[in-house]
């Protein structure tokens, strides 16, 4: 039986308040260089809105993590199971996020919240594909049982792909002044597909 996690609007509100708190937000200004060949946007931020170096370092590191094979003994013992790799990578994205530095930037907070929901979804789906082996999630990392795990479903693949795309676009925005290949999935760069990702995490 397939299991799904639902993120409704009320759930999102609770998660946002719990993780980010309530505060006043400033605004960022964006402009486009109108160069379709590079598909780039230029972020114009005042001096007070310059990102802390730790945010740039996290974005760059996570972008690389999500794009490269994961060197983890547990993953190798699990036969490089793809869904398990998504799960392990999503844990790192969450655990290493500089949340205290993200707070206060409305658009970056929105993108972080989307990332949080995607990583939560991936974690839940790792639970769902192993729940028949342990009802309380005890088999999520039981790599000796990997042959008994359910297959990784299409939505888990999609959630991971969205996570990769968001981190790529954040890296372009924060570390490369908006210049580079974009997927258009972030609020930070007013991406035209940001609402598509939100719809996915609230209805999958």
N, C-alpha and C positions, 0 to 999 in steps of 0.2 A: 504494500500500500504506500503510495507516495505521500510524503509529508511536506508541508510548506509552511514557511513563516510569513506572517502578514504584518506589514508595517503600515498602519493607518495613520491619518493625520494627527489623531490624539497621541498615538505612540511617538510620533516624530517630535511633537511639542514637548512631551515629557523627557525624551532623550536629549533634546537640545538644551532644555533648562537644566537638566541634571549634569550634563557634561560641560556646558559653556556658561551657564548662569544667565542672569538678566542684566543688560547694560545698555548704555547709549552707544550708537554706532556713528562712525565718521563715513565719509564718502570717498570713493576713488574715481578718477577720471580716466577714460579710455579713448583712444583714437586708433584709427586703422590707417595703415600705410597704402591701402588700396592696391596692394601688389598680390594678385591672386596666385602668382607662381610660387610665392613663398608662404602664402596663407598665414601671414603673421599679423599680430596685433601689438601695438605699443602701449605699455602701461605708463601713464604719467602720474607719478605720486609726489606729493609734497615731501619735504625733508622729514617731517614728523611721521610720515607713513613708510619710510624705508624699512625693509624687513630686517629683523634680527638675523645675524649670520647663521645662528643655529637652525632657523627655519629653512634657509637655503641649503644647508648641509643635510638636513633630514630629507628634504624633497629630492635632492640629488642622489642620496644614498638609497632611498626607497625606490626611485625610478630605476636605478640599476638593479636592485634586488628583484623587482618584479619582472625585469626584462631578461635576466640571466638565469641559467640553471642554478638550483639551490644546492650548495655543498653542505649537506646535513646527514650525519650517519644514520639517523632514524629514517630519513627518506630513502636512503640506499637500501636499508634493511627491509623497507616496505616495497621494494621493487620499483622505486621512483613513481609510485602511484600519483597520478596527476592531481586528483582531488585532495590528497593529503599534502601535496606540495602547495596548493592554493591555501590550504588551512594553515600550514606552518608560516607561510609568507604573510598572511593576514595578521597573524599573531605579532609578528615583528613590526608591521606597520602601526598597529595599535600601541604596542608596548613602548616603542621608541618615539612616538609623536610628542613634539614640544607644545603640548596643549596650552601651557601657561603663557606662551608667547603668541599663540594664535588668537587668544581671546582679545576681543576689541576691534577686530577687522571683520566687518559683517560678511563680505563676500568670501573671504578665506574661511570664516567659520562655517558658512553654508557648504563649502566644498569639503571641509573636514567632517561635517556631520554626514554628508553623503558617503564619504570614505568609511566612517564609523559604521553606518548602516550596512554597507557592502561587506565589510569584514565580519560584522555580526551575522549576516546572512550566510556567509561562507562557513563560519564556525558552526552555525546551526545545522547546515546541510551535512557537515562532517558527522555531527551527532545523529542526524536522521539516517544516514547510510550505515550507521553502526549500532543503532538503538536496539535492534533485534539480538545483539550480543551482550547488551547491558543497558537496562532501562534508565539508568542515571548518568549516562555519558561516560561510564568507565572504560568503554571500548574505543573512544575517539582516537586514542594514541596507542592502542594495542596492536602494534605492527605484526605480532606473531599471528594475528587473525586476519591479516590483509586479504587473504584469499576468500574470506567470508564476508567482506564488506560489500555493500551494494554498489553498483556502478555510479560514477559521478554523472549527475544529470546535466542537461543542457543549460538550465538556469544558473548552475554553479559556474560553468564555463563562462557564461555571459557576465556574471557578477565580477569574476576575476578580470575579464577583459575590460570592463568599465573601470575597475580600480587601476589597471595599468594605464588606461587612457587619461584618467584624471591626474595621475601622478606625472605623466608625461607633460600634460598641459601646464600643470603647476610649475614644473621644472623650467619650461620655456618662459613662463611669465615671470618667475622670481629670479632665476639664475641666468637667463639669456635675453632679458629686456624685451620679451615678447616675440623674439625672432626665432623661428623654427617651425617644424611641422606640428600642426595642431589637429586635435580631434573635435574641438568645439564642445567639450563636455563640462567646462568649469564656469562657475558664476564669476570667478575672478576676471576672466576675459570675456564675459558676456557671451559664452558659448551658445550656439543655437540648438545644441543637443542636450544642454543641462537639464531641461525639463523632461526629456526622454529618460534620462538616468533616474531622475526623481520618481517618475512614474513607475519605473521598474522596481525600485526599492520599496515603494509603497503598495505594490499590487502583486508582487511575485509570491 
